[in-house]
Every structure is written in structure tokens, then in C-alpha cells.
Amino acid sequence: MWIYSWQEIVSMTAAAIVLDWLIGDPKWPTHPVILVGRFIRWVEGKLHKGKETPVISSGWVRTKGVVLTVSTVVLSFSVMLLLILTARSIHEWLGYLVSTWFISTTIAIKGLKDAAYLVYIPLRTGNLADARKYTGYIVGRDTDELGEEELTRAVVETVAENIVDAVIAPLFYALIGGAPLAMLYRASNTLDSMVGYRNDRYRHFGWASARWDDVMNWIPARLTGLLLILVALLQPGLSAKRAAAAIRRFAHLHPSPNSGIPESAVAGALGIELGGLNVYGGAASERARLGWPLRPRTQQDIVYGVRMLYGVSFVVMGGLLCILLVLFY
């Protein structure tokens, strides 16, 4: 390939998965995504200082949003490429280590599990106050009045959606273009999470970031759907047939062209319903209902969702190991 051979990129990607399984998000040095977020806020402060004015200026605001999107992804890719080339020029193995570490920072298998269990553990003891607090860390909806079923729904939806954003998509781009392309994807996803909203401030300024993230996730989301069906087939108590049927029946109802696929697959596999009424800043918003409510949601569904998350990562690792066996032998 362009920096490393195919064998090297597959090996580094597999090693990055193991590193994330064991360590997760590093506490030091500063996580690259935090640095990307700081850059986004800095550029936003220069280009977009307040609420958007009416439609007459929407084209100009969108143009500034394009500037933010392009500058963020180009800088993220370029800095990562420069770091890897510099490390490789010092020593080949240093290049491998730097690439592997940075790929691992673009995925968040352990981080997703930890965030989910921060809610699950207080739910087990009936501590709804802590469960609501920790759910509020990972979702944008109001959580102050949520009961166990709705807290469970919020966590399961987050885990399902992030199987694409925090696992399959960065790994997909790492396999195509190593750490630089994986970091470009992570920058794209960070842009969407920070400015890709349809509210008064970001409706036009965040348009380019939101659409670009949709494009970047289009293939990974569909790969994730297939992987979730396979995981449901392999894990006892889950229904692969229902997962596939739910994708066909419900995924297109989701406002995102991509997020409905993993959420529908998980809902179908578990036999529960996701989606429904959310409240954001006191304003109610009805989201498409995904899956069939064959039983009530329980806190144990958080555990099942995490098992599906890890199941997907195990299947991917198995595929990478098979590729390495073929390439090396």
C-alpha cells in the first residue's frame, strides 16, 4: 500500500483492536479526538459567532461550514501522515508503534462498554439518580425524569449506533489507508457530533459536517448490519432472522441514513423496541420506533448490547487473523 504493505496495515489494525480491548481510551497523553475538538471549536469561534440569521444568509453560512469541514479533515489527515512518516524515518518499528497506537485511539470498544456499565451498575442497585446522571454523559436527551426502561433504551441505542462510529467505520478506513485515514474519519465523526445539529445555531453551519459524516458512514453502517446479523446467529438467545428482518422493515424510518441499521439490528436481535419519545431541552421529539416490542426492556439489555458490541469486534478480529494467515502462508 501507500505507506505500509497490506500485511503491515492488517497487522497494525489487529494490534490496535487488542490495545483497545486492554487499555481503551488513554488518559495520557491528551486523546487526539480532544485535540480535534479543540481545533473545531477554535475555527468555529472565528467563522460562526452566534445564532444563524434567516435564509438570506444560509448560503454564506454553509460555505463557512464547508471551510470548517475541509480544514478539519485535511489537517487531521496531514498531521497524522507527517507523524507517521517522521516516526518511520527514525526507525521502522517506531513507525509501527505510532501507527498502531493512533489507530487504537480512533476506536472505542472498551470505552463504550465502560460508559454503558456506568449506567448498568447503578440500575442494578436501584440508584436511578446515578443512572440518570451517567446516561446524560452519553446522550443528548433530557434524562432527569427517565425510568429504568427509558434509561436502558438510551444506553442500548447509543451502544448500537456507536458500533458503526466507534468500531467498524474507523477500522474500515484504517484498513484502506492506515492511521491517517482512520484519523480523518474520526475527525469527520467529531465534526458531526459537535456541529451537525438541525437547530438555530448549526442548521446551515453544520450542514456540510453532517452530510460528510453520512457519506463516510454509508458503507461501514451496512457492513455493521451484516456483522450484527452474524453475531446474532452466533450468540445464544439472539435472533439473526429478526435482526435481518428489522433492518429491512425499520432502518429507513430513522432520520439518519445510517444509524437506523445498527439500531434496528440490535432491536430485532433482542426482541425489543428502540426509538420513541425523547425530550431535548424540554422539547419533545418523537423518533421512529425500531423493532418489535416482544417483551419489556430491562437493564439486562445493556449487557446484551455490550455483548453484541464485543461480538462484532471478535468477528472482525477473526477475519483479520484469517487474512494474515493467507497473506503470510
C-alpha positions, 0 to 999 in steps of 0.5 A: 500500500501507500505507506505500509504493505497490506500485511503491515496495515492488517497487522497494525489494525489487529494490534490496535483492536487488542490495545483497545480491548486492554487499555481503551481510551488513554488518559495520557497523553491528551486523546487526539479526538480532544485535540480535534475538538479543540481545533473545531471549536477554535475555527468555529469561534472565528467563522460562526459567532452566534445564532444563524440569521434567516435564509438570506444568509444560509448560503454564506453560512454553509460555505463557512461550514464547508471551510470548517469541514475541509480544514478539519479533515485535511489537517487531521489527515496531514498531521497524522501522515507527517507523524507517521512518516517522521516516526518511520524515518527514525526507525521502522518499528517506531513507525509501527508503534505510532501507527498502531497506537493512533489507530487504537485511539480512533476506536472505542470498544472498551470505552463504550462498554465502560460508559454503558456499565456506568449506567448498568451498575447503578440500575442494578442497585436501584440508584436511578439518580446515578443512572440518570446522571451517567446516561446524560454523559452519553446522550443528548436527551433530557434524562432527569425524569427517565425510568429504568426502561427509558434509561436502558433504551438510551444506553442500548441505542447509543451502544448500537449506533456507536458500533458503526462510529466507534468500531467498524467505520474507523477500522474500515478506513484504517484498513484502506489507508492506515492511521491517517485515514482512520484519523480523518474519519474520526475527525469527520465523526467529531465534526458531526457530533459537535456541529451537525445539529438541525437547530438555530445555531448549526442548521446551515453551519453544520450542514456540510459536517453532517452530510460528510459524516453520512457519506463516510458512514454509508458503507461501514453502517451496512457492513455493521448490519451484516456483522450484527446479523452474524453475531446474532446467529452466533450468540445464544438467545439472539435472533439473526432472522429478526435482526435481518428482518428489522433492518429491512422493515425499520432502518429507513424510518430513522432520520439518519441514513445510517444509524437506523441499521445498527439500531434496528439490528440490535432491536430485532436481535433482542426482541425489543423496541428502540426509538420513541419519545425523547425530550431535548431541552424540554422539547419533545421529539418523537423518533421512529420506533425500531423493532418489535416490542416482544417483551419489556426492556430491562437493564439486562439489555445493556449487557446484551448490547455490550455483548453484541458490541464485543461480538462484532469486534471478535468477528472482525478480529477473526477475519483479520487473523484469517487474512494474515494467515493467507497473506503470510502462508 
